[in-house]
């Protein structure tokens, strides 16, 4: 079995990279929100 041509890998990377970046960003944001805890408000406006 041989590896695909580099052009094929590059084309696939163009589709996969944005998905991986967004998933990583959401995971990081979730961790930051958990670390802040309830004292930070969690992004909700309790006076509304």
Secondary structure, 3 states (H helix, E strand, C coil): CCCCCHHHHHHHHHHHHHHHHHHHHHHHHHHHHHHHCHHHCCCCCCCC
